[in-house]
Amino acid sequence: MKFEDRTIFVDLDDTVADFRSAAEKILAKKLPPNCRGITDDEWRCIEEDRRFYFDLEIVDGGELMMSTIQTILFQRNMIGCFLSAIPANIQDKDRVCYAKSKWVNKRFPYMRTIYVPTSKDKIKFCEDGSILIDDKPDLVEAWNLKGGIGILLHNCYDVNEKLKKMFDI
């Protein structure tokens, strides 16, 4: 398959940005995988921290994986795009989008960012051969069923190796 002019979509929270660790510190509790099931009250606690999204760390191996993605984008004339959901529980969606955009622009300026209302809306961007890297199994499965190439992230190091093999780098 030719990848030229295709898009590599990358989930942001807990795929590259360490949302989970930061949220666990604020909430003083462990969160479930993929951080699904956060209550409205917990979202309010997270949202009270005005710098929450600005100050997120990069997940372990995230810089390496993103460096490989950058190489692929430039070598193959592909587009790189973070595809990020803004939870319905968030009151000030514009502020969250602004903070996430600033975070991305500071660390990965070669990447675009698209915001969707829910994670399930990501599938609207799937085209034949487009790639999605995400930590949610159901989204990766739906992406694959629609003709895209979904890569389930367990850790950035494994995804990095998979990308290097896919693109022969």
VMD Tcl script that builds the backbone (N, CA, C; Angstrom):
set m [mol new atoms 507]
animate dup $m
set s [atomselect $m all]
$s set {name element resname resid chain x y z} {
  {N N MET 1 A 0.845 -1.186 0.000}
  {CA C MET 1 A 0.000 0.000 0.000}
  {C C MET 1 A 0.882 1.238 0.000}
  {N N LYS 2 A 0.535 2.200 -0.836}
  {CA C LYS 2 A 1.249 3.478 -0.839}
  {C C LYS 2 A 0.683 4.357 0.264}
  {N N PHE 3 A 1.567 5.011 0.990}
  {CA C PHE 3 A 1.122 5.853 2.092}
  {C C PHE 3 A 1.172 7.339 1.757}
  {N N GLU 4 A 1.766 7.696 0.629}
  {CA C GLU 4 A 1.882 9.097 0.291}
  {C C GLU 4 A 0.505 9.761 0.327}
  {N N ASP 5 A 0.465 10.979 0.822}
  {CA C ASP 5 A -0.744 11.790 0.926}
  {C C ASP 5 A -1.775 11.216 1.901}
  {N N ARG 6 A -1.377 10.292 2.733}
  {CA C ARG 6 A -2.261 9.765 3.767}
  {C C ARG 6 A -2.002 10.528 5.065}
  {N N THR 7 A -2.873 10.279 6.037}
  {CA C THR 7 A -2.752 10.946 7.327}
  {C C THR 7 A -2.450 9.939 8.417}
  {N N ILE 8 A -1.546 10.328 9.308}
  {CA C ILE 8 A -1.346 9.586 10.547}
  {C C ILE 8 A -2.044 10.388 11.641}
  {N N PHE 9 A -3.107 9.806 12.180}
  {CA C PHE 9 A -3.831 10.407 13.290}
  {C C PHE 9 A -3.307 9.800 14.581}
  {N N VAL 10 A -3.098 10.643 15.569}
  {CA C VAL 10 A -2.593 10.186 16.859}
  {C C VAL 10 A -3.503 10.737 17.943}
  {N N ASP 11 A -4.015 9.852 18.784}
  {CA C ASP 11 A -4.765 10.284 19.958}
  {C C ASP 11 A -3.816 11.107 20.833}
  {N N LEU 12 A -4.353 12.049 21.575}
  {CA C LEU 12 A -3.497 12.907 22.385}
  {C C LEU 12 A -3.403 12.426 23.840}
  {N N ASP 13 A -4.539 12.399 24.538}
  {CA C ASP 13 A -4.537 12.084 25.969}
  {C C ASP 13 A -4.235 10.608 26.204}
  {N N ASP 14 A -3.197 10.361 26.961}
  {CA C ASP 14 A -2.710 9.037 27.346}
  {C C ASP 14 A -2.106 8.246 26.203}
  {N N THR 15 A -1.977 8.857 25.050}
  {CA C THR 15 A -1.211 8.259 23.969}
  {C C THR 15 A 0.109 9.008 23.847}
  {N N VAL 16 A 0.045 10.333 23.928}
  {CA C VAL 16 A 1.258 11.158 23.921}
  {C C VAL 16 A 1.317 12.046 25.172}
  {N N ALA 17 A 0.212 12.674 25.521}
  {CA C ALA 17 A 0.149 13.517 26.720}
  {C C ALA 17 A -0.289 12.654 27.907}
  {N N ASP 18 A 0.413 12.772 29.018}
  {CA C ASP 18 A 0.151 11.916 30.176}
  {C C ASP 18 A -0.998 12.459 31.027}
  {N N PHE 19 A -2.185 12.375 30.462}
  {CA C PHE 19 A -3.402 12.835 31.136}
  {C C PHE 19 A -3.642 12.055 32.433}
  {N N ARG 20 A -3.531 10.754 32.350}
  {CA C ARG 20 A -3.889 9.891 33.468}
  {C C ARG 20 A -3.099 10.215 34.739}
  {N N SER 21 A -1.777 10.314 34.638}
  {CA C SER 21 A -0.962 10.592 35.833}
  {C C SER 21 A -1.325 11.934 36.449}
  {N N ALA 22 A -1.519 12.935 35.606}
  {CA C ALA 22 A -1.870 14.259 36.115}
  {C C ALA 22 A -3.248 14.245 36.785}
  {N N ALA 23 A -4.198 13.552 36.182}
  {CA C ALA 23 A -5.545 13.475 36.761}
  {C C ALA 23 A -5.527 12.683 38.072}
  {N N GLU 24 A -4.738 11.619 38.119}
  {CA C GLU 24 A -4.650 10.824 39.351}
  {C C GLU 24 A -4.083 11.653 40.501}
  {N N LYS 25 A -3.146 12.551 40.216}
  {CA C LYS 25 A -2.596 13.423 41.269}
  {C C LYS 25 A -3.675 14.351 41.809}
  {N N ILE 26 A -4.442 14.948 40.904}
  {CA C ILE 26 A -5.502 15.873 41.327}
  {C C ILE 26 A -6.588 15.145 42.106}
  {N N LEU 27 A -6.978 13.975 41.622}
  {CA C LEU 27 A -8.087 13.248 42.228}
  {C C LEU 27 A -7.654 12.358 43.394}
  {N N ALA 28 A -6.341 12.188 43.570}
  {CA C ALA 28 A -5.784 11.361 44.642}
  {C C ALA 28 A -6.357 9.943 44.607}
  {N N LYS 29 A -6.445 9.402 43.388}
  {CA C LYS 29 A -6.901 8.019 43.238}
  {C C LYS 29 A -6.446 7.478 41.891}
  {N N LYS 30 A -6.388 6.155 41.798}
  {CA C LYS 30 A -6.058 5.500 40.530}
  {C C LYS 30 A -7.266 5.565 39.610}
  {N N LEU 31 A -7.009 5.768 38.328}
  {CA C LEU 31 A -8.081 5.796 37.337}
  {C C LEU 31 A -8.061 4.514 36.514}
  {N N PRO 32 A -9.208 4.144 35.962}
  {CA C PRO 32 A -9.257 2.938 35.124}
  {C C PRO 32 A -8.505 3.155 33.824}
  {N N PRO 33 A -8.151 2.058 33.147}
  {CA C PRO 33 A -7.492 2.213 31.839}
  {C C PRO 33 A -8.318 3.109 30.922}
  {N N ASN 34 A -7.625 3.897 30.136}
  {CA C ASN 34 A -8.237 4.840 29.194}
  {C C ASN 34 A -9.028 5.945 29.880}
  {N N CYS 35 A -8.968 6.006 31.195}
  {CA C CYS 35 A -9.622 7.050 31.991}
  {C C CYS 35 A -11.119 7.162 31.719}
  {N N ARG 36 A -11.711 6.111 31.257}
  {CA C ARG 36 A -13.171 6.133 31.068}
  {C C ARG 36 A -13.839 5.958 32.420}
  {N N GLY 37 A -14.974 6.604 32.591}
  {CA C GLY 37 A -15.709 6.474 33.841}
  {C C GLY 37 A -15.415 7.569 34.850}
  {N N ILE 38 A -14.740 8.631 34.420}
  {CA C ILE 38 A -14.513 9.763 35.328}
  {C C ILE 38 A -15.860 10.449 35.562}
  {N N THR 39 A -16.194 10.698 36.821}
  {CA C THR 39 A -17.496 11.282 37.162}
  {C C THR 39 A -17.517 12.782 36.853}
  {N N ASP 40 A -18.707 13.346 36.826}
  {CA C ASP 40 A -18.852 14.787 36.600}
  {C C ASP 40 A -18.114 15.586 37.673}
  {N N ASP 41 A -18.222 15.152 38.929}
  {CA C ASP 41 A -17.519 15.850 40.017}
  {C C ASP 41 A -16.005 15.784 39.821}
  {N N GLU 42 A -15.506 14.637 39.363}
  {CA C GLU 42 A -14.068 14.509 39.122}
  {C C GLU 42 A -13.631 15.404 37.963}
  {N N TRP 43 A -14.451 15.497 36.914}
  {CA C TRP 43 A -14.111 16.402 35.813}
  {C C TRP 43 A -14.047 17.844 36.303}
  {N N ARG 44 A -14.961 18.208 37.204}
  {CA C ARG 44 A -14.930 19.578 37.744}
  {C C ARG 44 A -13.628 19.832 38.510}
  {N N CYS 45 A -13.171 18.843 39.264}
  {CA C CYS 45 A -11.893 18.982 39.987}
  {C C CYS 45 A -10.740 19.183 39.008}
  {N N ILE 46 A -10.732 18.400 37.948}
  {CA C ILE 46 A -9.673 18.523 36.937}
  {C C ILE 46 A -9.747 19.900 36.287}
  {N N GLU 47 A -10.957 20.321 35.962}
  {CA C GLU 47 A -11.138 21.596 35.260}
  {C C GLU 47 A -10.768 22.796 36.130}
  {N N GLU 48 A -10.853 22.645 37.435}
  {CA C GLU 48 A -10.478 23.740 38.339}
  {C C GLU 48 A -9.002 24.101 38.219}
  {N N ASP 49 A -8.190 23.150 37.843}
  {CA C ASP 49 A -6.764 23.410 37.632}
  {C C ASP 49 A -6.613 24.060 36.257}
  {N N ARG 50 A -6.531 25.368 36.225}
  {CA C ARG 50 A -6.533 26.127 34.973}
  {C C ARG 50 A -5.336 25.779 34.073}
  {N N ARG 51 A -4.272 25.250 34.647}
  {CA C ARG 51 A -3.079 24.914 33.869}
  {C C ARG 51 A -2.978 23.425 33.564}
  {N N PHE 52 A -4.014 22.661 33.876}
  {CA C PHE 52 A -3.948 21.206 33.762}
  {C C PHE 52 A -3.429 20.763 32.392}
  {N N TYR 53 A -4.059 21.184 31.322}
  {CA C TYR 53 A -3.661 20.724 29.983}
  {C C TYR 53 A -2.347 21.351 29.521}
  {N N PHE 54 A -2.061 22.571 29.960}
  {CA C PHE 54 A -0.789 23.209 29.591}
  {C C PHE 54 A 0.408 22.429 30.131}
  {N N ASP 55 A 0.245 21.871 31.326}
  {CA C ASP 55 A 1.378 21.311 32.058}
  {C C ASP 55 A 1.522 19.792 31.969}
  {N N LEU 56 A 0.757 19.137 31.117}
  {CA C LEU 56 A 0.859 17.681 31.019}
  {C C LEU 56 A 2.258 17.267 30.559}
  {N N GLU 57 A 2.744 16.190 31.134}
  {CA C GLU 57 A 4.017 15.612 30.717}
  {C C GLU 57 A 3.796 14.773 29.463}
  {N N ILE 58 A 4.871 14.422 28.786}
  {CA C ILE 58 A 4.801 13.491 27.663}
  {C C ILE 58 A 4.949 12.086 28.236}
  {N N VAL 59 A 4.141 11.144 27.745}
  {CA C VAL 59 A 4.205 9.768 28.244}
  {C C VAL 59 A 5.575 9.163 27.947}
  {N N ASP 60 A 5.919 8.137 28.697}
  {CA C ASP 60 A 7.189 7.440 28.511}
  {C C ASP 60 A 7.280 6.918 27.075}
  {N N GLY 61 A 8.336 7.283 26.398}
  {CA C GLY 61 A 8.543 6.863 25.008}
  {C C GLY 61 A 7.827 7.722 23.984}
  {N N GLY 62 A 7.059 8.681 24.446}
  {CA C GLY 62 A 6.276 9.528 23.543}
  {C C GLY 62 A 7.126 10.369 22.604}
  {N N GLU 63 A 8.232 10.908 23.119}
  {CA C GLU 63 A 9.096 11.725 22.263}
  {C C GLU 63 A 9.742 10.884 21.166}
  {N N LEU 64 A 10.144 9.673 21.506}
  {CA C LEU 64 A 10.738 8.776 20.520}
  {C C LEU 64 A 9.718 8.421 19.432}
  {N N MET 65 A 8.514 8.036 19.847}
  {CA C MET 65 A 7.476 7.691 18.885}
  {C C MET 65 A 7.141 8.882 17.980}
  {N N MET 66 A 7.025 10.047 18.566}
  {CA C MET 66 A 6.685 11.226 17.774}
  {C C MET 66 A 7.831 11.620 16.842}
  {N N SER 67 A 9.065 11.383 17.248}
  {CA C SER 67 A 10.205 11.637 16.361}
  {C C SER 67 A 10.150 10.714 15.141}
  {N N THR 68 A 9.792 9.453 15.364}
  {CA C THR 68 A 9.637 8.515 14.254}
  {C C THR 68 A 8.491 8.949 13.346}
  {N N ILE 69 A 7.392 9.377 13.948}
  {CA C ILE 69 A 6.251 9.865 13.144}
  {C C ILE 69 A 6.676 11.070 12.321}
  {N N GLN 70 A 7.426 11.986 12.913}
  {CA C GLN 70 A 7.897 13.156 12.168}
  {C C GLN 70 A 8.740 12.733 10.962}
  {N N THR 71 A 9.624 11.781 11.160}
  {CA C THR 71 A 10.444 11.275 10.054}
  {C C THR 71 A 9.556 10.701 8.946}
  {N N ILE 72 A 8.588 9.895 9.330}
  {CA C ILE 72 A 7.673 9.286 8.355}
  {C C ILE 72 A 6.910 10.369 7.588}
  {N N LEU 73 A 6.408 11.348 8.295}
  {CA C LEU 73 A 5.625 12.414 7.645}
  {C C LEU 73 A 6.439 13.109 6.567}
  {N N PHE 74 A 7.678 13.437 6.894}
  {CA C PHE 74 A 8.510 14.170 5.939}
  {C C PHE 74 A 9.023 13.275 4.811}
  {N N GLN 75 A 9.365 12.036 5.117}
  {CA C GLN 75 A 9.863 11.132 4.077}
  {C C GLN 75 A 8.769 10.712 3.107}
  {N N ARG 76 A 7.556 10.570 3.592}
  {CA C ARG 76 A 6.466 10.014 2.785}
  {C C ARG 76 A 5.426 11.037 2.348}
  {N N ASN 77 A 5.677 12.308 2.617}
  {CA C ASN 77 A 4.723 13.351 2.246}
  {C C ASN 77 A 3.340 13.074 2.840}
  {N N MET 78 A 3.332 12.739 4.115}
  {CA C MET 78 A 2.087 12.448 4.811}
  {C C MET 78 A 1.733 13.609 5.730}
  {N N ILE 79 A 0.509 13.579 6.218}
  {CA C ILE 79 A 0.003 14.595 7.141}
  {C C ILE 79 A -0.073 13.974 8.526}
  {N N GLY 80 A 0.351 14.729 9.530}
  {CA C GLY 80 A 0.254 14.280 10.915}
  {C C GLY 80 A -0.782 15.101 11.651}
  {N N CYS 81 A -1.640 14.427 12.400}
  {CA C CYS 81 A -2.727 15.134 13.064}
  {C C CYS 81 A -3.085 14.462 14.384}
  {N N PHE 82 A -3.082 15.243 15.453}
  {CA C PHE 82 A -3.641 14.752 16.700}
  {C C PHE 82 A -5.154 14.801 16.571}
  {N N LEU 83 A -5.803 13.744 17.011}
  {CA C LEU 83 A -7.256 13.643 16.967}
  {C C LEU 83 A -7.697 13.458 18.410}
  {N N SER 84 A -8.300 14.494 18.977}
  {CA C SER 84 A -8.529 14.512 20.421}
  {C C SER 84 A -9.988 14.830 20.750}
  {N N ALA 85 A -10.547 14.061 21.653}
  {CA C ALA 85 A -11.914 14.297 22.110}
  {C C ALA 85 A -11.905 15.290 23.266}
  {N N ILE 86 A -12.933 16.101 23.300}
  {CA C ILE 86 A -13.145 17.025 24.420}
  {C C ILE 86 A -14.365 16.498 25.169}
  {N N PRO 87 A -14.175 15.965 26.362}
  {CA C PRO 87 A -15.285 15.333 27.079}
  {C C PRO 87 A -16.482 16.261 27.262}
  {N N ALA 88 A -17.668 15.700 27.146}
  {CA C ALA 88 A -18.910 16.466 27.292}
  {C C ALA 88 A -19.012 17.094 28.676}
  {N N ASN 89 A -18.365 16.477 29.664}
  {CA C ASN 89 A -18.443 16.976 31.042}
  {C C ASN 89 A -17.675 18.275 31.238}
  {N N ILE 90 A -16.811 18.633 30.314}
  {CA C ILE 90 A -16.009 19.851 30.431}
  {C C ILE 90 A -16.893 21.062 30.142}
  {N N GLN 91 A -16.864 22.030 31.042}
  {CA C GLN 91 A -17.691 23.225 30.883}
  {C C GLN 91 A -17.087 24.203 29.878}
  {N N ASP 92 A -15.791 24.485 30.026}
  {CA C ASP 92 A -15.135 25.481 29.180}
  {C C ASP 92 A -14.329 24.781 28.080}
  {N N LYS 93 A -15.042 24.292 27.079}
  {CA C LYS 93 A -14.411 23.535 25.992}
  {C C LYS 93 A -13.408 24.380 25.210}
  {N N ASP 94 A -13.707 25.660 25.018}
  {CA C ASP 94 A -12.792 26.532 24.277}
  {C C ASP 94 A -11.451 26.656 24.989}
  {N N ARG 95 A -11.468 26.777 26.305}
  {CA C ARG 95 A -10.224 26.892 27.071}
  {C C ARG 95 A -9.415 25.602 26.964}
  {N N VAL 96 A -10.099 24.462 27.026}
  {CA C VAL 96 A -9.408 23.178 26.931}
  {C C VAL 96 A -8.790 23.018 25.542}
  {N N CYS 97 A -9.538 23.354 24.503}
  {CA C CYS 97 A -8.989 23.280 23.134}
  {C C CYS 97 A -7.783 24.200 22.990}
  {N N TYR 98 A -7.889 25.404 23.532}
  {CA C TYR 98 A -6.779 26.357 23.469}
  {C C TYR 98 A -5.549 25.794 24.185}
  {N N ALA 99 A -5.751 25.253 25.390}
  {CA C ALA 99 A -4.630 24.726 26.170}
  {C C ALA 99 A -3.990 23.522 25.475}
  {N N LYS 100 A -4.819 22.621 24.929}
  {CA C LYS 100 A -4.271 21.470 24.218}
  {C C LYS 100 A -3.495 21.922 22.980}
  {N N SER 101 A -4.026 22.909 22.274}
  {CA C SER 101 A -3.341 23.414 21.076}
  {C C SER 101 A -1.995 24.029 21.436}
  {N N LYS 102 A -1.942 24.782 22.514}
  {CA C LYS 102 A -0.674 25.369 22.964}
  {C C LYS 102 A 0.318 24.262 23.337}
  {N N TRP 103 A -0.175 23.229 24.001}
  {CA C TRP 103 A 0.670 22.106 24.392}
  {C C TRP 103 A 1.269 21.455 23.151}
  {N N VAL 104 A 0.432 21.182 22.156}
  {CA C VAL 104 A 0.894 20.549 20.916}
  {C C VAL 104 A 1.877 21.457 20.188}
  {N N ASN 105 A 1.542 22.722 20.011}
  {CA C ASN 105 A 2.401 23.645 19.256}
  {C C ASN 105 A 3.779 23.802 19.891}
  {N N LYS 106 A 3.844 23.738 21.204}
  {CA C LYS 106 A 5.124 23.865 21.904}
  {C C LYS 106 A 6.009 22.631 21.698}
  {N N ARG 107 A 5.392 21.454 21.661}
  {CA C ARG 107 A 6.156 20.206 21.636}
  {C C ARG 107 A 6.257 19.551 20.256}
  {N N PHE 108 A 5.192 19.666 19.470}
  {CA C PHE 108 A 5.123 18.985 18.173}
  {C C PHE 108 A 4.523 19.919 17.121}
  {N N PRO 109 A 5.227 20.988 16.776}
  {CA C PRO 109 A 4.650 22.009 15.886}
  {C C PRO 109 A 4.350 21.518 14.473}
  {N N TYR 110 A 4.872 20.382 14.085}
  {CA C TYR 110 A 4.613 19.827 12.757}
  {C C TYR 110 A 3.272 19.085 12.690}
  {N N MET 111 A 2.609 18.939 13.825}
  {CA C MET 111 A 1.336 18.213 13.883}
  {C C MET 111 A 0.156 19.186 13.894}
  {N N ARG 112 A -0.884 18.830 13.185}
  {CA C ARG 112 A -2.155 19.550 13.254}
  {C C ARG 112 A -2.949 18.958 14.419}
  {N N THR 113 A -4.034 19.628 14.788}
  {CA C THR 113 A -4.903 19.098 15.846}
  {C C THR 113 A -6.360 19.283 15.434}
  {N N ILE 114 A -7.122 18.212 15.584}
  {CA C ILE 114 A -8.563 18.246 15.345}
  {C C ILE 114 A -9.236 17.794 16.634}
  {N N TYR 115 A -10.281 18.516 17.034}
  {CA C TYR 115 A -11.033 18.169 18.235}
  {C C TYR 115 A -12.389 17.615 17.830}
  {N N VAL 116 A -12.787 16.545 18.501}
  {CA C VAL 116 A -14.078 15.922 18.257}
  {C C VAL 116 A -14.860 15.892 19.572}
  {N N PRO 117 A -16.197 15.890 19.467}
  {CA C PRO 117 A -17.014 15.909 20.699}
  {C C PRO 117 A -16.854 14.661 21.567}
  {N N THR 118 A -16.688 13.501 20.940}
  {CA C THR 118 A -16.494 12.262 21.692}
  {C C THR 118 A -15.450 11.410 20.972}
  {N N SER 119 A -14.873 10.476 21.679}
  {CA C SER 119 A -13.883 9.583 21.075}
  {C C SER 119 A -14.460 8.832 19.883}
  {N N LYS 120 A -15.720 8.442 19.985}
  {CA C LYS 120 A -16.349 7.674 18.908}
  {C C LYS 120 A -16.457 8.483 17.609}
  {N N ASP 121 A -16.400 9.814 17.698}
  {CA C ASP 121 A -16.459 10.670 16.504}
  {C C ASP 121 A -15.171 10.626 15.689}
  {N N LYS 122 A -14.121 10.061 16.231}
  {CA C LYS 122 A -12.855 9.968 15.498}
  {C C LYS 122 A -13.022 9.181 14.195}
  {N N ILE 123 A -13.922 8.213 14.191}
  {CA C ILE 123 A -14.115 7.351 13.035}
  {C C ILE 123 A -14.518 8.146 11.791}
  {N N LYS 124 A -15.092 9.320 11.973}
  {CA C LYS 124 A -15.497 10.160 10.838}
  {C C LYS 124 A -14.303 10.589 9.982}
  {N N PHE 125 A -13.100 10.493 10.532}
  {CA C PHE 125 A -11.903 10.909 9.815}
  {C C PHE 125 A -11.163 9.744 9.157}
  {N N CYS 126 A -11.703 8.558 9.310}
  {CA C CYS 126 A -11.053 7.363 8.746}
  {C C CYS 126 A -11.251 7.309 7.233}
  {N N GLU 127 A -10.150 7.176 6.535}
  {CA C GLU 127 A -10.147 6.940 5.091}
  {C C GLU 127 A -9.307 5.702 4.836}
  {N N ASP 128 A -9.498 5.106 3.694}
  {CA C ASP 128 A -8.746 3.908 3.340}
  {C C ASP 128 A -7.244 4.182 3.469}
  {N N GLY 129 A -6.586 3.406 4.305}
  {CA C GLY 129 A -5.141 3.541 4.468}
  {C C GLY 129 A -4.693 4.570 5.482}
  {N N SER 130 A -5.611 5.376 6.020}
  {CA C SER 130 A -5.185 6.325 7.050}
  {C C SER 130 A -4.898 5.553 8.331}
  {N N ILE 131 A -4.003 6.089 9.127}
  {CA C ILE 131 A -3.532 5.405 10.335}
  {C C ILE 131 A -4.059 6.132 11.564}
  {N N LEU 132 A -4.503 5.360 12.543}
  {CA C LEU 132 A -4.879 5.901 13.848}
  {C C LEU 132 A -4.084 5.162 14.910}
  {N N ILE 133 A -3.410 5.919 15.764}
  {CA C ILE 133 A -2.719 5.366 16.930}
  {C C ILE 133 A -3.522 5.812 18.144}
  {N N ASP 134 A -4.059 4.856 18.879}
  {CA C ASP 134 A -4.960 5.185 19.992}
  {C C ASP 134 A -4.836 4.114 21.068}
  {N N ASP 135 A -5.176 4.483 22.294}
  {CA C ASP 135 A -5.100 3.534 23.406}
  {C C ASP 135 A -6.441 2.867 23.709}
  {N N LYS 136 A -7.455 3.159 22.916}
  {CA C LYS 136 A -8.782 2.587 23.150}
  {C C LYS 136 A -9.061 1.476 22.128}
  {N N PRO 137 A -9.137 0.231 22.603}
  {CA C PRO 137 A -9.306 -0.904 21.688}
  {C C PRO 137 A -10.526 -0.807 20.781}
  {N N ASP 138 A -11.650 -0.328 21.309}
  {CA C ASP 138 A -12.862 -0.259 20.491}
  {C C ASP 138 A -12.711 0.732 19.337}
  {N N LEU 139 A -11.978 1.813 19.547}
  {CA C LEU 139 A -11.766 2.794 18.475}
  {C C LEU 139 A -10.839 2.239 17.405}
  {N N VAL 140 A -9.801 1.535 17.837}
  {CA C VAL 140 A -8.859 0.934 16.888}
  {C C VAL 140 A -9.574 -0.121 16.051}
  {N N GLU 141 A -10.409 -0.925 16.691}
  {CA C GLU 141 A -11.158 -1.954 15.964}
  {C C GLU 141 A -12.105 -1.321 14.936}
  {N N ALA 142 A -12.833 -0.288 15.334}
  {CA C ALA 142 A -13.752 0.391 14.404}
  {C C ALA 142 A -12.977 1.005 13.238}
  {N N TRP 143 A -11.805 1.565 13.515}
  {CA C TRP 143 A -10.955 2.164 12.477}
  {C C TRP 143 A -10.551 1.102 11.454}
  {N N ASN 144 A -10.119 -0.040 11.957}
  {CA C ASN 144 A -9.717 -1.138 11.069}
  {C C ASN 144 A -10.888 -1.641 10.230}
  {N N LEU 145 A -12.066 -1.754 10.838}
  {CA C LEU 145 A -13.245 -2.234 10.116}
  {C C LEU 145 A -13.659 -1.286 8.993}
  {N N LYS 146 A -13.344 -0.012 9.159}
  {CA C LYS 146 A -13.712 0.982 8.143}
  {C C LYS 146 A -12.653 1.121 7.042}
  {N N GLY 147 A -11.570 0.349 7.116}
  {CA C GLY 147 A -10.565 0.376 6.064}
  {C C GLY 147 A -9.301 1.131 6.397}
  {N N GLY 148 A -9.249 1.663 7.598}
  {CA C GLY 148 A -8.027 2.335 8.033}
  {C C GLY 148 A -7.073 1.340 8.672}
  {N N ILE 149 A -5.963 1.850 9.141}
  {CA C ILE 149 A -4.973 1.030 9.838}
  {C C ILE 149 A -4.922 1.533 11.276}
  {N N GLY 150 A -5.555 0.793 12.152}
  {CA C GLY 150 A -5.583 1.165 13.562}
  {C C GLY 150 A -4.470 0.465 14.306}
  {N N ILE 151 A -3.737 1.222 15.099}
  {CA C ILE 151 A -2.649 0.665 15.907}
  {C C ILE 151 A -2.985 0.920 17.372}
  {N N LEU 152 A -3.169 -0.158 18.112}
  {CA C LEU 152 A -3.487 -0.049 19.531}
  {C C LEU 152 A -2.216 0.220 20.317}
  {N N LEU 153 A -2.232 1.292 21.079}
  {CA C LEU 153 A -1.073 1.666 21.873}
  {C C LEU 153 A -1.155 1.020 23.250}
  {N N HIS 154 A -0.182 0.164 23.528}
  {CA C HIS 154 A 0.025 -0.334 24.889}
  {C C HIS 154 A 1.165 0.458 25.512}
  {N N ASN 155 A 2.161 0.754 24.673}
  {CA C ASN 155 A 3.239 1.650 25.071}
  {C C ASN 155 A 3.859 2.228 23.793}
  {N N CYS 156 A 4.487 3.354 23.932}
  {CA C CYS 156 A 5.031 4.067 22.769}
  {C C CYS 156 A 6.190 3.329 22.118}
  {N N TYR 157 A 6.951 2.578 22.905}
  {CA C TYR 157 A 8.098 1.873 22.344}
  {C C TYR 157 A 7.658 0.809 21.339}
  {N N ASP 158 A 6.605 0.054 21.685}
  {CA C ASP 158 A 6.102 -0.968 20.757}
  {C C ASP 158 A 5.529 -0.343 19.490}
  {N N VAL 159 A 4.780 0.737 19.642}
  {CA C VAL 159 A 4.220 1.420 18.466}
  {C C VAL 159 A 5.341 1.976 17.604}
  {N N ASN 160 A 6.365 2.515 18.238}
  {CA C ASN 160 A 7.509 3.039 17.491}
  {C C ASN 160 A 8.122 1.946 16.615}
  {N N GLU 161 A 8.335 0.769 17.179}
  {CA C GLU 161 A 8.912 -0.341 16.415}
  {C C GLU 161 A 7.984 -0.778 15.285}
  {N N LYS 162 A 6.692 -0.807 15.570}
  {CA C LYS 162 A 5.723 -1.185 14.536}
  {C C LYS 162 A 5.744 -0.185 13.378}
  {N N LEU 163 A 5.809 1.093 13.683}
  {CA C LEU 163 A 5.869 2.121 12.630}
  {C C LEU 163 A 7.150 1.997 11.810}
  {N N LYS 164 A 8.270 1.747 12.484}
  {CA C LYS 164 A 9.538 1.604 11.775}
  {C C LYS 164 A 9.495 0.421 10.803}
  {N N LYS 165 A 8.860 -0.673 11.203}
  {CA C LYS 165 A 8.722 -1.834 10.319}
  {C C LYS 165 A 7.765 -1.526 9.166}
  {N N MET 166 A 6.629 -0.879 9.478}
  {CA C MET 166 A 5.645 -0.554 8.435}
  {C C MET 166 A 6.255 0.304 7.334}
  {N N PHE 167 A 7.108 1.247 7.755}
  {CA C PHE 167 A 7.636 2.239 6.821}
  {C C PHE 167 A 9.088 1.993 6.446}
  {N N ASP 168 A 9.620 0.882 6.846}
  {CA C ASP 168 A 10.992 0.512 6.474}
  {C C ASP 168 A 12.020 1.590 6.838}
  {N N ILE 169 A 11.977 2.034 8.070}
  {CA C ILE 169 A 12.971 3.045 8.507}
  {C C ILE 169 A 13.748 2.524 9.700}
}
mol reanalyze $m
mol bondsrecalc $m
mol representation Tube
mol addrep $m
